[in-house]
Amino acid sequence: MSETYRTVTEPATASFVVQGSEFLGHVRPVESVDAAEAFVDTVEREYADATHNVPAYRVRADSGGEFLREYSSDDGEPSGSAGKPALNVLDQQDIENCAVVVTRYYGGTNLGVGGLVRAYSRAVKDAVEEAGIVEERPHEQVEITVEYDDSGTVRGILESEGLEFDADYEADVSFRVRVPLAEAEALRDRIRSATSGRADLE
């Protein structure tokens, strides 16, 4: 797999009406299969009154990014008319670490399988367009725990590298850092040498 992958920039929703049926495409970037499934559950709860909530996602299922997990469901629509077309849009645009749910409120007119395929594909395309696409590098989470004396050093390194992190100041100081996979080992080495091996790294 390549060093970078394409995903959506931010969560977005797009909607339109076809012959009385309202379609809402919801899309969001996700870091794991668990996050994708949690998003699907959230949408299903929020739109519990909808006729269908059709989910699809493509997620790199391990931190090495070697294994891509794909999933879709028709959620009661005719077989192959909803989930697969939704997933195909992500596939064709080569979008990963992305979950979509298309919500449909039935409007009284049957659209037929061809009409459904077009509508579900469009809902995902529109939502992806709304969200925007970004090139991302596979990331992993590194946990660094140090005593207060070393926390300034560690924080300085993370800031100088421009990394995203959260810090918890308790008995010790814990940093949760989002690091591109390719740079994670170098960061661990740098922290170890800057703290003379006192940092606890996970």
C-alpha positions as CSV (number, residue, x, y, z in Angstrom):
1,M,0.0,0.0,0.0
2,S,1.1,3.5,-0.7
3,E,2.5,5.9,2.0
4,T,-0.6,8.1,1.6
5,Y,-4.3,7.5,1.2
6,R,-7.3,9.6,0.3
7,T,-10.0,10.3,2.8
8,V,-12.7,12.9,3.5
9,T,-11.6,16.1,5.2
10,E,-14.5,16.5,7.6
11,P,-18.0,15.1,8.4
12,A,-20.7,16.3,6.0
13,T,-24.3,15.7,5.0
14,A,-25.9,16.2,1.6
15,S,-29.6,15.8,0.7
16,F,-31.9,15.8,-2.3
17,V,-35.3,14.4,-3.2
18,V,-36.1,11.9,-6.0
19,Q,-39.8,11.3,-6.8
20,G,-40.9,12.2,-3.3
21,S,-38.2,10.1,-1.5
22,E,-35.7,12.2,0.5
23,F,-32.1,10.9,0.5
24,L,-29.5,12.2,3.0
25,G,-25.9,11.1,2.5
26,H,-23.8,11.3,5.8
27,V,-20.1,10.9,5.6
28,R,-17.2,11.2,8.0
29,P,-13.5,10.3,8.3
30,V,-12.8,7.4,10.7
31,E,-9.6,5.9,12.1
32,S,-10.9,2.4,12.8
33,V,-13.6,-0.2,12.1
34,D,-14.9,0.5,15.6
35,A,-15.2,4.2,14.9
36,A,-17.0,3.5,11.5
37,E,-19.5,1.2,13.3
38,A,-20.1,3.8,16.1
39,F,-20.8,6.4,13.4
40,V,-23.3,4.0,11.7
41,D,-25.0,3.4,15.0
42,T,-25.2,7.1,15.8
43,V,-26.9,7.9,12.4
44,E,-29.3,5.0,12.8
45,R,-30.3,6.3,16.2
46,E,-30.6,9.9,15.1
47,Y,-32.7,8.9,12.0
48,A,-34.6,6.0,13.6
49,D,-37.8,7.2,11.9
50,A,-36.2,6.8,8.4
51,T,-37.3,4.0,6.0
52,H,-33.7,2.9,5.4
53,N,-30.3,3.8,6.8
54,V,-27.8,2.2,4.4
55,P,-24.2,2.0,5.7
56,A,-20.9,1.5,3.9
57,Y,-17.3,1.9,4.9
58,R,-13.7,1.3,3.8
59,V,-11.1,1.3,6.7
60,R,-7.5,0.3,6.9
61,A,-8.0,-2.3,9.6
62,D,-4.5,-2.4,11.1
63,S,-1.9,0.2,12.0
64,G,0.4,-1.0,9.2
65,G,-2.4,-0.1,6.8
66,E,-1.9,-3.4,4.9
67,F,-5.4,-4.7,5.3
68,L,-8.4,-2.8,4.0
69,R,-11.8,-3.7,5.5
70,E,-14.9,-3.0,3.3
71,Y,-18.5,-3.3,4.5
72,S,-21.9,-2.4,3.2
73,S,-25.5,-3.4,3.8
74,D,-28.7,-2.8,1.8
75,D,-30.7,-2.3,5.1
76,G,-33.9,-3.8,3.6
77,E,-33.6,-2.3,0.1
78,P,-33.5,-4.8,-2.8
79,S,-30.3,-6.7,-2.9
80,G,-27.4,-4.9,-4.5
81,S,-29.4,-1.6,-5.0
82,A,-28.1,0.4,-2.1
83,G,-25.1,-0.7,0.0
84,K,-22.9,-1.9,-2.9
85,P,-23.5,1.3,-5.0
86,A,-22.6,3.4,-1.9
87,L,-19.4,1.4,-1.3
88,N,-18.6,1.6,-5.0
89,V,-18.4,5.4,-4.9
90,L,-15.7,5.2,-2.1
91,D,-14.0,2.4,-4.1
92,Q,-13.9,4.3,-7.4
93,Q,-12.6,7.5,-5.8
94,D,-10.1,5.4,-3.8
95,I,-11.3,6.8,-0.5
96,E,-10.3,5.0,2.7
97,N,-10.9,5.5,6.5
98,C,-14.3,6.8,5.6
99,A,-17.8,5.8,6.7
100,V,-21.0,6.7,5.0
101,V,-24.7,6.2,5.8
102,V,-27.4,7.1,3.3
103,T,-30.7,7.8,5.0
104,R,-33.9,7.4,2.9
105,Y,-37.4,8.6,3.7
106,Y,-39.7,6.7,1.3
107,G,-41.9,9.1,-0.7
108,G,-44.5,6.7,-2.0
109,T,-43.0,5.9,-5.5
110,N,-40.9,2.8,-6.1
111,L,-37.7,3.9,-7.9
112,G,-36.8,0.5,-9.2
113,V,-33.3,-1.0,-8.8
114,G,-31.7,1.3,-11.4
115,G,-33.3,4.3,-9.7
116,L,-32.1,3.2,-6.3
117,V,-28.5,2.6,-7.5
118,R,-28.4,6.1,-9.0
119,A,-29.9,7.7,-5.9
120,Y,-27.6,5.9,-3.3
121,S,-24.5,6.6,-5.5
122,R,-25.4,10.2,-5.8
123,A,-26.0,10.6,-2.1
124,V,-22.5,9.4,-1.3
125,K,-20.9,11.4,-4.2
126,D,-22.7,14.6,-3.0
127,A,-21.7,14.0,0.6
128,V,-18.0,13.3,-0.3
129,E,-18.0,16.5,-2.5
130,E,-19.4,18.5,0.4
131,A,-16.8,17.1,2.8
132,G,-13.8,17.5,0.5
133,I,-11.0,15.0,-0.1
134,V,-7.6,15.1,1.5
135,E,-4.4,13.1,1.2
136,E,-3.5,11.6,4.5
137,R,-0.6,9.5,5.7
138,P,-1.3,6.5,7.9
139,H,-1.1,7.5,11.6
140,E,-0.7,5.7,14.8
141,Q,-1.2,6.8,18.4
142,V,1.9,7.0,20.6
143,E,1.5,7.3,24.4
144,I,4.3,9.0,26.3
145,T,4.3,9.1,30.1
146,V,7.0,11.1,31.9
147,E,7.6,12.8,35.2
148,Y,7.0,16.6,35.5
149,D,10.7,17.3,35.2
150,D,10.8,15.8,31.6
151,S,7.4,17.1,30.5
152,G,8.7,20.4,29.1
153,T,11.3,18.7,27.1
154,V,8.8,16.2,25.6
155,R,6.2,19.0,24.9
156,G,9.0,21.0,23.2
157,I,9.8,18.1,20.9
158,L,6.2,17.5,19.9
159,E,5.6,21.2,19.2
160,S,8.7,21.5,17.2
161,E,7.6,18.5,15.1
162,G,4.2,20.0,14.6
163,L,2.4,16.9,15.9
164,E,-1.2,16.8,17.2
165,F,-1.3,15.7,20.9
166,D,-3.3,15.8,24.1
167,A,-1.6,16.1,27.5
168,D,-2.9,14.9,30.9
169,Y,-1.2,16.4,33.9
170,E,-1.8,14.0,36.9
171,A,0.8,12.3,39.1
172,D,2.8,12.0,35.9
173,V,2.3,13.7,32.6
174,S,0.8,11.6,29.8
175,F,0.9,12.7,26.2
176,R,-1.2,11.1,23.5
177,V,0.3,11.9,20.1
178,R,-0.9,11.3,16.6
179,V,2.2,10.4,14.5
180,P,2.6,9.4,10.9
181,L,3.5,5.7,10.9
182,A,6.7,6.4,8.9
183,E,7.9,8.8,11.7
184,A,6.8,7.0,14.8
185,E,10.0,5.1,15.5
186,A,12.2,8.1,15.0
187,L,10.0,10.1,17.4
188,R,10.3,7.3,20.1
189,D,14.1,7.3,19.7
190,R,14.2,11.1,20.0
191,I,12.1,11.1,23.2
192,R,14.1,8.3,24.7
193,S,17.4,10.1,24.2
194,A,16.0,13.5,25.3
195,T,14.8,12.0,28.5
196,S,17.8,9.6,29.0
197,G,15.4,6.7,28.7
198,R,13.1,7.9,31.5
199,A,10.0,8.2,29.3
200,D,7.5,5.4,29.3
201,L,6.4,4.8,25.7
202,E,3.6,2.8,24.3
